[in-house]
Structure formats: C-alpha cells, structure tokens
Amino acid sequence: MNYEMWQDKKEGVVRIKIKGKFGSEDNREFIKGLEEKFAGSEHRAAVIDVSEGEFSIPKRGNRERMVQRIKELDFERIAFVGASPLVKMMMMIIAMSLGKKGSIGSFNEDDEALIWIQSQKVLNKERR
C-alpha cells in the first residue's frame, strides 16, 4: 500500500496521500478504503495528493472496473493536488466515463482544492 488515507474532520473531506507506485493492483483496496471513509458522511469529497505518486495507464478492463466502482461511491467532488500531465489525462478519461466532468478537479495547491470543494458544499446546501 503506497498511500495514506484519513478523514479530515475539520475540512469535512477524505484526505489521501499517494507515495510511490500506484497501479491497477491497488484499486480494489483503495476504493474499499474510500467506501469506508465516505460511510455516514454528509458530503462525499476527497483531496488526493498525487505529487509523490508514480502512475501508469491502466489496461482497459481494469479502467472500466475502476470507473464502475468509483461511480458506486456517488461522490460530490474529488480534487487532485500536484498532478502530472499523465495523471491529468487519466482524470479526464475517468471523469468523462463517469459523466461527472465538473466533479473532478486538478489543483497545484491544497488550499485551492479545498476552496473548490467547499464551494460545492455551499451549492448543495442552497439546493436543499
């Protein structure tokens, strides 16, 4: 496991820090961890720091399974911090597959990601 995952109760998000290689073999455990962290949460949002991660493009079958599992999470927003051009491309592919293009964002700084996620929470409160 080349990542850390924890609940940031102050900001109301799940935090993830990926360090080192992260590939298709990590997806099942990663998604299960997100499910557990999102359980009982009012807002399903995550900030994923990928600045120290090493990624490869998953094979089509693995990507399809990952997209299906992410869809089942029914998240509001996922913000990636420190993404390389390759990771940004993978994010766009996943977002388009999910039909949630505006729900996945890429940011250079943690603060920018949190502002973006908090703005969605405000919108959701106004819609209720």
N, C-alpha and C positions, 0 to 999 in steps of 0.2 A: 504494500500500500504506500504509494508515493504522494499522499496528500493528507491534510488535516481538515477536519470538518467539525464545526461547533456552532452553537446557537448564540447569536449576538442579541441578547435580550434588550440592551439599551437601544439599538437601532431597529430591532424587530426583523432581522434578516438571518439567514443561514450564511455563515462565512466558510469559505473553502480556500485553502492554500495548496496549490499543486506544486510539488517539488520533484524534479526528475522526470523519468519516462512515465507517460500515461498513455495507454493504448486500449484496444478493444477488450483485452482481458480484464481491465479494471472497471469496465462499465457496469456489470451486474452489481458488484459490491457498492460502487459509487451511487447508483440510482437507489439502491436499497437504503443507503445512508441518508439520502435526501428525503425519501419517503418517511423515514423515522423522524427526521428533524422537522419536516413540514407537518407531521401529525399534530392536530389540535391547534395549529397556528391560525390566527385570524388572517394573516397575509402570507402568501407563499412567494417569497422573494429571496434571491441569493446573490451574494457578491463572491465571484470566483476570481482569485488572484492567480493568473497563469504566467506571471512574469518569470518564474523559475522552472516552468514545465517544459518538457520535451515531448512533442506530439508527432504522430504520423496519421495520414489519412486512413480511416478505417475502410475495410472492404465493404462492398455494397450491402451484403447480407447483415453484417454487424451494424452498419449505419442505420439500416431500416429497423432493426430490433431496438437500437438505442433511441431512435426517434419515437417509436411506438411507446416505449417506457417513459420517455420524457413527456409525451402527450398525456399519459395517465396521471402525471404529477399535477396537472392543472395549475401551473404556476402563473403568477401575475407578471413578474419580471425577473430576468436573470442578467446581471451585469458582469461582464468580464473586464478585468483590470490587467493592463500590461500585455495585451495580446499581440502576437506577431502577425504578419500578413497571412501566413498559413492558417493560423487559428481563426483569424477574422473571416477567411474564406469558408472554413468549416462551419463557423457560426451562422453565416448567411445561408448555407445549404440547409442546415438544421432548421433555422427559422422559417425558411420558405417551405420546407417539408411539413412543419407544424402548422403553417398558416398563421403564425404569430410573429410576423416580421418586426412589428414595433415593440415586441416584448423582450427582445434580446438586444443588449447594447454593449458597446465596447468603449472603454474609457482608459485614459492614461493614468488617472489618479483615483484613489479610493473615494475621496470627497465628492468628486464628480459623479461617481456611480451611486453613492448614497443619495445625493440630491435628486437624481433621476428616479430612483426607486421611491423615495418619499413623495415625489410629485404624483406618482401613480396611486399611492395610498390616499392622497387627498382627493384625486379624481374619483376613486371608488367610494369614498365617504359621501361625496356630493351626489353621486348617482343613487344612493340608498334612500 
